């Protein structure tokens, strides 16, 4: 993480933005104390649409049925 003072940030803003676009974080300090951080922009995730996976995912009818004894033992469960 790179740290620059306010004067350097003003003078070299374009260069700093290029570095941020390449993935580097930049801290801007005033009198040696951090006051801001430039970080790469991450686009917002697409909103989830309820029901968009309908028909693509299914759960077996016996999903929550007890496990066979040998499998239960393998998971350290009582039969």
N, C-alpha and C positions, 0 to 999 in steps of 0.2 A: 504494500500500500504506500503510495507516494503522498508526501505532505508538502504543501506549498503555502506561502503567505498570501495575503490578499492582493498585494501589488503584483506578485508573480501570476496569480490567477487572472487578474485583469489583463496583464500584458500578454499572456500565453494561453488565453481561453480556448482558441481554436485547436491548438496542439493538445491541450489537456482533454478536450472533448474527443479528439481522435483516440487518445489513449484509453479513455473510458469506453468508447465504442468497441475497442479491442478487448475489453474485459477487465481493465485495471480500475481499481477504486482510487480516488484522489481525495485527500482531506485538505480542506482550506482552513488555515489557522490565522488567528489574530493575536499578535503579541505572544506567539508560541503556543496558544491554546486552541485546540480544534473547535471550530464553530459550524462547519458544514462538511458534508461528504458528497462527492459526485460518484454515482454508481451507474452501471449500465442499465438502460431502460429495458424492462421486460414487458412485452405486450400482455394485456389482460387475457386470461384464458377465456375460451368461448363458454358462454353460460351452458350449464347442463340442461338438457331438455327431458323432462319426465316422460318416460315411456319410449324413449328413442331406441332402446335395446329390446323392446318387446318382440318376441318371436326369435330372438337371437341367443338368448340365454334361458336355460330352464333348470329347475331344481327337481331332482328325482323325488318321487313320492315317498321313498323310504329314507330321505335325507337325515331325519332326526331319529331314526330307529336305532335301537341299541346295537352296538358293534358285536360282531362274532367274538366269542370268548378269547380265541387266540390273538385277535387284533387288540382287544381291550388290554390283555396282559402286556402286549408289546408297547402300549402307551402308558403302562403302569397304572391302569385303572382296575378297580374291582369288577368282577363279572356281574 
